[in-house]
Amino acid sequence: MTRPVVVGYTATDAGADALAVAARLARATDAPLEIVIVLPDESRSVITPPAAGYARLVRDQAEQWLAQARGLVGDAMTVSGSVRYAESFAEGLVIAAGQLDAGFLVVGAANGGLRGRHFLGSVASELLHSADVPVVLAPEGSRDIDPAAGLTRVTAAVGTRPGADVLLEEAVALAVAASVPLRLLSVETIDLPAGLDTGAIRIAGARHAQQVLDAARAELPAGLPSEAVIARGEGIEDAVADLAWDPAEIALVGSSRLAQPRRLFLGSTAAKMLRVLPVPLIVVPRTRPEEGERA
């Protein structure tokens, strides 16, 4: 059975964005959808626990939100939901992902982000330093895309750093499961002081980018529709912004080389991509957990 897509839901626009992306991902890969609401475990952090009546009221409200979320998704897939308690929203999601053996963990952008763009809040930032499963970041406005759109393409930003093999395997598996084409992306940028002759450097950079793409494409399974593109620009943002993006596609990047094994860490390249990326982004751990290591 395909591992479930777990989404951290709140009754906000960001929660609706996350739910919409999670539903499209689950539908496209024929995976079950697990909707998780995390409430603060106040009994651990205060001297006097809240009154039982208040706790029941909060729980009842959360159950209503959960029912509303199920209604937004509809009946086109297997959907489950739960209300959990933890010291933080991110902690509760990480525990839920481990217990449910999640394939993906989806969260929305923080309030205040530009439409169609990512804005990392405290929850997403904490997940990107603690999760051991791929984290999917849903940009603001994702809720407006037709849920029936599913996924139209998978784009993987490939490189040669540790973890590149895991990223490529995840991208291939997702493209195959969703029956969509795979686009391999290599970014060629020149971030050097103004006035410096960069001609030779640009040629070397272009050659390296092409070598990266050729090596990655050689590892693809036969029959998988694919293309390889080089994004060029003065910086990461310019290069990524100039690419054509389908609203219903999804992008993948690997964790920074600074990430601990089987953990995430958003590197500088991925962080720059997020500023201009108009589609959901999956951040993939650079190594996989060993058998029995997950919570």
C-alpha positions as CSV (number, residue, x, y, z in Angstrom):
1,M,0.0,0.0,0.0
2,T,1.2,3.5,-0.8
3,R,2.4,5.4,2.2
4,P,0.0,8.1,3.3
5,V,0.2,11.8,2.7
6,V,-0.1,13.6,6.1
7,V,-1.2,17.2,6.2
8,G,-1.0,19.6,9.1
9,Y,-4.3,21.4,9.0
10,T,-5.5,24.6,10.6
11,A,-8.8,26.4,9.9
12,T,-7.0,29.2,8.0
13,D,-6.1,30.0,4.5
14,A,-2.7,28.4,5.0
15,G,-4.4,25.3,6.2
16,A,-6.6,25.3,3.2
17,D,-3.6,25.6,0.9
18,A,-1.8,22.7,2.6
19,L,-5.0,20.6,2.4
20,A,-5.4,21.3,-1.3
21,V,-1.8,20.4,-2.1
22,A,-2.0,17.2,0.0
23,A,-5.3,16.2,-1.6
24,R,-3.9,16.6,-5.1
25,L,-0.7,14.7,-4.1
26,A,-2.7,11.9,-2.6
27,R,-5.1,11.7,-5.5
28,A,-2.4,11.7,-8.1
29,T,-0.5,8.8,-6.3
30,D,-3.5,6.9,-5.1
31,A,-2.3,7.3,-1.5
32,P,-4.5,7.7,1.6
33,L,-4.8,11.2,3.0
34,E,-4.3,11.7,6.8
35,I,-5.5,15.1,8.1
36,V,-3.9,16.1,11.4
37,I,-4.8,18.9,13.7
38,V,-2.4,19.5,16.6
39,L,-3.6,21.2,19.8
40,P,-1.2,22.5,22.5
41,D,-0.5,20.1,25.3
42,E,-1.1,22.7,27.9
43,S,-0.8,20.2,30.8
44,R,2.9,20.0,30.2
45,S,3.6,23.8,30.1
46,V,1.4,25.3,32.9
47,I,1.2,24.9,36.6
48,T,-2.6,24.7,36.6
49,P,-4.1,22.7,33.8
50,P,-7.1,24.3,32.0
51,A,-10.6,23.6,33.2
52,A,-12.0,20.4,31.8
53,G,-14.9,22.3,30.2
54,Y,-12.6,24.5,28.3
55,A,-10.5,21.6,27.1
56,R,-13.6,19.9,25.9
57,L,-14.7,23.0,24.0
58,V,-11.3,23.3,22.3
59,R,-11.4,19.6,21.4
60,D,-15.0,19.9,20.0
61,Q,-14.0,22.9,17.9
62,A,-11.0,20.9,16.5
63,E,-13.3,18.0,15.7
64,Q,-15.6,20.4,13.8
65,W,-12.6,21.7,11.8
66,L,-11.6,18.2,11.0
67,A,-15.0,17.4,9.7
68,Q,-15.0,20.5,7.6
69,A,-11.6,19.6,6.2
70,R,-12.9,16.1,5.2
71,G,-15.8,17.8,3.5
72,L,-13.4,20.0,1.5
73,V,-11.6,17.0,0.2
74,G,-14.7,15.1,-0.9
75,D,-15.1,11.3,-1.4
76,A,-12.7,10.7,-4.2
77,M,-10.0,9.2,-2.0
78,T,-9.3,7.5,1.3
79,V,-9.3,10.1,4.0
80,S,-8.7,9.8,7.7
81,G,-8.2,12.4,10.4
82,S,-7.1,12.9,14.0
83,V,-6.7,15.5,16.7
84,R,-3.4,15.3,18.5
85,Y,-1.7,17.0,21.4
86,A,1.9,18.2,21.5
87,E,4.1,20.9,22.8
88,S,4.3,22.4,19.4
89,F,2.4,22.0,16.1
90,A,5.6,20.9,14.3
91,E,6.4,18.3,17.0
92,G,2.9,16.9,16.8
93,L,3.2,16.6,13.0
94,V,6.6,14.9,13.2
95,I,5.3,12.3,15.7
96,A,2.2,11.7,13.6
97,A,4.3,11.3,10.5
98,G,6.4,8.6,12.2
99,Q,3.4,6.8,13.7
100,L,1.5,6.8,10.4
101,D,4.6,5.9,8.3
102,A,4.0,9.0,6.1
103,G,5.4,9.3,2.7
104,F,5.0,13.1,2.7
105,L,4.2,15.7,5.3
106,V,2.4,18.8,4.0
107,V,2.2,22.3,5.5
108,G,1.1,25.7,4.2
109,A,2.8,29.0,4.0
110,A,2.7,31.4,7.0
111,N,0.3,34.2,6.9
112,G,1.6,37.3,5.2
113,G,3.1,35.6,2.2
114,L,2.6,36.9,-1.4
115,R,0.0,35.1,-3.4
116,G,1.5,32.2,-5.3
117,R,4.7,32.4,-3.2
118,H,6.2,30.7,-0.1
119,F,6.7,32.4,3.2
120,L,8.2,30.2,5.9
121,G,6.7,30.5,9.3
122,S,7.8,28.9,12.6
123,V,6.1,25.6,11.9
124,A,7.7,25.0,8.5
125,S,11.1,26.2,9.7
126,E,10.9,23.8,12.6
127,L,9.9,20.9,10.4
128,L,12.8,21.7,8.0
129,H,15.1,21.1,10.9
130,S,13.5,18.1,12.5
131,A,11.5,16.0,10.1
132,D,12.8,12.7,8.7
133,V,10.3,12.5,5.8
134,P,9.9,14.7,2.8
135,V,8.2,17.9,3.7
136,V,5.9,19.6,1.2
137,L,5.6,23.3,1.3
138,A,2.3,24.7,-0.1
139,P,2.5,28.3,-1.5
140,E,-0.2,30.8,-0.7
141,G,-3.2,30.5,-3.0
142,S,-2.8,26.7,-3.6
143,R,-6.4,26.3,-2.4
144,D,-7.7,28.0,-5.6
145,I,-6.3,25.2,-7.9
146,D,-8.8,22.7,-9.1
147,P,-8.4,19.6,-6.8
148,A,-9.1,17.4,-9.9
149,A,-5.9,18.8,-11.5
150,G,-3.8,16.3,-9.5
151,L,-0.2,16.7,-10.6
152,T,0.9,17.5,-14.2
153,R,4.7,17.3,-13.9
154,V,7.5,16.7,-11.4
155,T,10.5,18.9,-11.5
156,A,13.7,17.9,-9.6
157,A,16.5,20.3,-9.0
158,V,19.4,17.9,-9.4
159,G,23.1,18.2,-8.4
160,T,26.1,16.3,-7.3
161,R,26.1,16.8,-3.5
162,P,25.5,14.0,-1.0
163,G,21.8,13.0,-1.2
164,A,21.4,13.7,-4.9
165,D,20.8,10.0,-5.5
166,V,18.0,9.9,-2.9
167,L,16.4,13.0,-4.4
168,L,16.4,11.5,-7.9
169,E,14.9,8.3,-6.6
170,E,12.1,10.2,-4.9
171,A,11.4,12.3,-8.0
172,V,11.3,9.2,-10.2
173,A,9.1,7.4,-7.8
174,L,6.7,10.3,-7.6
175,A,6.5,10.8,-11.4
176,V,5.9,7.1,-11.9
177,A,3.2,6.9,-9.2
178,A,1.5,10.0,-10.6
179,S,2.0,8.9,-14.3
180,V,3.4,12.4,-15.2
181,P,6.6,13.5,-16.9
182,L,9.8,14.3,-15.0
183,R,11.7,17.4,-15.6
184,L,15.4,17.5,-14.5
185,L,16.6,20.9,-13.6
186,S,20.1,22.2,-13.3
187,V,20.7,25.8,-12.3
188,E,23.6,27.8,-13.9
189,T,24.2,31.1,-12.1
190,I,26.9,33.7,-11.9
191,D,27.0,35.5,-8.5
192,L,30.3,37.5,-9.0
193,P,31.3,41.1,-8.5
194,A,30.2,43.5,-11.2
195,G,32.9,44.2,-13.9
196,L,34.6,40.8,-13.7
197,D,35.0,39.0,-17.0
198,T,32.8,35.9,-16.5
199,G,33.0,34.5,-20.0
200,A,35.2,31.5,-19.2
201,I,33.4,30.9,-15.9
202,R,30.0,30.9,-17.7
203,I,31.3,28.3,-20.2
204,A,32.6,26.1,-17.4
205,G,29.3,26.5,-15.5
206,A,27.2,25.6,-18.5
207,R,29.4,22.5,-19.2
208,H,29.1,21.4,-15.5
209,A,25.3,21.9,-15.6
210,Q,25.0,19.8,-18.7
211,Q,27.1,17.1,-17.2
212,V,24.9,17.0,-14.1
213,L,21.8,16.6,-16.2
214,D,23.4,13.9,-18.4
215,A,24.4,11.9,-15.4
216,A,21.0,12.2,-13.8
217,R,19.1,11.3,-17.0
218,A,21.2,8.2,-17.5
219,E,19.8,6.9,-14.2
220,L,16.1,7.2,-15.3
221,P,14.0,4.1,-15.9
222,A,13.2,3.3,-19.5
223,G,9.8,4.6,-20.6
224,L,9.6,7.5,-18.2
225,P,8.8,10.7,-20.1
226,S,11.4,13.2,-19.2
227,E,13.3,16.4,-20.2
228,A,16.4,18.1,-19.0
229,V,16.6,21.9,-18.7
230,I,19.2,24.4,-17.6
231,A,18.0,27.5,-15.8
232,R,20.3,30.4,-16.4
233,G,20.5,33.7,-14.5
234,E,22.6,36.1,-12.5
235,G,21.3,34.4,-9.4
236,I,19.1,31.5,-8.3
237,E,16.0,33.7,-8.1
238,D,16.5,35.0,-11.7
239,A,17.1,31.5,-13.1
240,V,14.1,29.9,-11.4
241,A,11.8,32.8,-12.0
242,D,12.5,32.7,-15.8
243,L,11.5,29.1,-16.1
244,A,8.0,28.1,-17.2
245,W,6.0,26.5,-14.4
246,D,2.7,24.7,-14.6
247,P,0.4,25.7,-11.7
248,A,-0.3,22.0,-11.0
249,E,3.2,20.7,-11.1
250,I,5.4,20.1,-8.0
251,A,9.2,20.7,-7.5
252,L,11.7,18.7,-5.4
253,V,15.0,19.8,-3.9
254,G,17.4,17.9,-1.6
255,S,18.4,18.9,1.9
256,S,21.6,20.9,2.5
257,R,24.8,19.0,3.0
258,L,24.7,20.5,6.5
259,A,21.7,18.3,7.3
260,Q,22.1,15.5,9.8
261,P,21.6,12.0,8.4
262,R,17.9,11.2,7.8
263,R,17.0,14.8,8.7
264,L,16.1,17.9,6.7
265,F,17.9,21.3,6.5
266,L,17.0,23.9,4.0
267,G,20.1,25.0,2.2
268,S,20.8,28.4,0.6
269,T,19.9,27.3,-2.9
270,A,16.5,25.9,-1.9
271,A,15.8,29.0,0.3
272,K,16.5,31.3,-2.7
273,M,14.3,29.1,-4.9
274,L,11.4,29.5,-2.4
275,R,11.4,33.2,-2.8
276,V,10.2,33.0,-6.4
277,L,8.8,29.4,-6.8
278,P,5.1,29.5,-7.7
279,V,4.5,25.8,-7.1
280,P,4.6,23.4,-4.1
281,L,8.1,22.4,-3.1
282,I,9.1,19.0,-1.6
283,V,12.3,19.1,0.5
284,V,13.8,15.6,0.6
285,P,16.1,14.3,3.4
286,R,19.6,13.4,2.0
287,T,19.5,9.9,3.5
288,R,16.7,7.5,4.3
289,P,15.9,6.2,7.8
290,E,17.1,2.7,8.5
291,E,14.5,0.0,9.3
292,G,13.0,0.6,12.7
293,E,14.5,4.1,13.2
294,R,11.4,6.2,12.7
295,A,9.2,7.2,15.6
